[in-house]
């Protein structure tokens, strides 16, 4: 589930370019939060790491963690390392700032949007000058219980504020997220370019139809269209608000995409109807059992020989112990109830269990993020499953 986080003249040339922004007060407040986040992750976190690694017990645990490539004792080891990290002043300070920024992007950002609500409402509801021909299907389905949480500390969850789209596009995205250094994103990372790099991990040069479960807004579709301009793009999500915003953004950018409100483990798509599937920052927001069901569904809708590409935070077993503690912190402190459970699990194994082959996982950038997992539905699926 993702939001569009950048707006530029070229992208919005077809009638979507706004002639307004946050007020100076709202903009400067968000810029302060972005600078705090960058300072926390860029300056304080390395100092916290050095303090942690200087601890004799932490050093022993780190060596054990590096040797345990399968993550067999990961839970106990990370729990022990967490206690050590929390005893260190620099770690507590760095994490305090991260939590503060995570809360304040809403406590500060929502009032900044409200200050100019009429303009943002007009932008959201304005007709598209040159529609791209995409579609939006809203069915009003009942969301599963696990979905009822305040994701990323967003008041009311995904549907809790009617102008979350503008909040991320005009405030949080350009002034805070653009700095990187939050959650699994490394300091200074360009999240728009990370999406394009992820899309380039598809092994083939051409795809006819690509599906994205949990698509949220149109951000990943834009990256897909950059790399595969001729592919038909279809996505689904539970959030009506995200889908509406994504549809509007896609249409205003001349990007034809078909968005549907669906339970992603029951898409309703025909068997073998896509040759590509992509997920972006989705699986850590699902319980592990739901991920297993999702992979079975993606296997069903993929054509034999079709590919799946996944971008998500790295599993605990591949990162160093200090970074594992940093990622584990997200579960209790940034509205990520399934973060640790998924990072302890193996998406690779779940893909294999669903029938996929050629399964591999690897890092694209700093701090092991984005972590790419990709696989293929075998051409002769019955023989593969029998084997």
Rosetta blueprint (number, residue, H / E / L):
1 X L
2 X L
3 X L
4 X L
5 X L
6 X L
7 X L
8 X L
9 X L
10 X L
11 X L
12 X L
13 X L
14 X L
15 X L
16 X L
17 X L
18 X L
19 X L
20 X L
21 X L
22 X L
23 X L
24 X H
25 X H
26 X H
27 X H
28 X H
29 X H
30 X H
31 X H
32 X H
33 X H
34 X H
35 X H
36 X H
37 X H
38 X H
39 X H
40 X H
41 X H
42 X H
43 X H
44 X H
45 X H
46 X H
47 X H
48 X H
49 X H
50 X H
51 X H
52 X H
53 X H
54 X L
55 X L
56 X H
57 X H
58 X H
59 X H
60 X H
61 X H
62 X H
63 X H
64 X H
65 X H
66 X H
67 X H
68 X L
69 X L
70 X L
71 X L
72 X L
73 X L
74 X H
75 X H
76 X H
77 X H
78 X H
79 X H
80 X H
81 X H
82 X H
83 X H
84 X H
85 X H
86 X H
87 X L
88 X L
89 X H
90 X H
91 X H
92 X H
93 X H
94 X H
95 X H
96 X H
97 X H
98 X H
99 X H
100 X H
101 X H
102 X H
103 X H
104 X H
105 X H
106 X H
107 X H
108 X H
109 X H
110 X H
111 X H
112 X H
113 X H
114 X H
115 X L
116 X L
117 X H
118 X H
119 X H
120 X H
121 X H
122 X H
123 X H
124 X H
125 X H
126 X L
127 X L
128 X L
129 X L
130 X L
131 X L
132 X L
133 X L
134 X L
135 X E
136 X E
137 X E
138 X L
139 X L
140 X L
141 X L
142 X L
143 X L
144 X L
145 X H
146 X H
147 X H
148 X L
149 X L
150 X L
151 X H
152 X H
153 X H
154 X L
155 X L
156 X L
157 X H
158 X H
159 X H
160 X L
161 X L
162 X L
163 X L
164 X H
165 X H
166 X H
167 X H
168 X H
169 X H
170 X H
171 X H
172 X H
173 X H
174 X H
175 X H
176 X L
177 X H
178 X H
179 X H
180 X E
181 X L
182 X L
183 X L
184 X L
185 X L
186 X L
187 X E
188 X L
189 X L
190 X L
191 X H
192 X H
193 X H
194 X H
195 X H
196 X H
197 X H
198 X H
199 X H
200 X L
201 X L
202 X L
203 X L
204 X L
205 X L
206 X L
207 X L
208 X L
209 X E
210 X E
211 X E
212 X E
213 X E
214 X L
215 X L
216 X L
217 X L
218 X L
219 X H
220 X H
221 X H
222 X H
223 X H
224 X H
225 X H
226 X H
227 X H
228 X L
229 X L
230 X L
231 X L
232 X E
233 X E
234 X E
235 X E
236 X E
237 X E
238 X L
239 X L
240 X H
241 X H
242 X H
243 X H
244 X H
245 X H
246 X H
247 X H
248 X H
249 X H
250 X H
251 X H
252 X H
253 X L
254 X L
255 X L
256 X L
257 X L
258 X E
259 X E
260 X E
261 X E
262 X L
263 X E
264 X L
265 X L
266 X E
267 X L
268 X L
269 X L
270 X L
271 X L
272 X L
273 X L
274 X E
275 X E
276 X E
277 X E
278 X E
279 X E
280 X E
281 X L
282 X L
283 X H
284 X H
285 X H
286 X L
287 X L
288 X H
289 X H
290 X H
291 X H
292 X H
293 X H
294 X H
295 X H
296 X H
297 X H
298 X H
299 X H
300 X H
301 X H
302 X E
303 X E
304 X E
305 X E
306 X E
307 X E
308 X E
309 X E
310 X E
311 X E
312 X E
313 X L
314 X L
315 X L
316 X H
317 X H
318 X H
319 X L
320 X L
321 X H
322 X H
323 X H
324 X H
325 X H
326 X H
327 X H
328 X H
329 X H
330 X H
331 X H
332 X H
333 X H
334 X L
335 X L
336 X L
337 X L
338 X L
339 X H
340 X H
341 X H
342 X H
343 X H
344 X H
345 X L
346 X L
347 X H
348 X H
349 X H
350 X H
351 X H
352 X H
353 X H
354 X H
355 X L
356 X E
357 X E
358 X E
359 X E
360 X E
361 X E
362 X E
363 X E
364 X L
365 X L
366 X H
367 X H
368 X H
369 X L
370 X L
371 X E
372 X E
373 X E
374 X E
375 X E
376 X E
377 X E
378 X L
379 X L
380 X L
381 X H
382 X H
383 X H
384 X H
385 X H
386 X H
387 X L
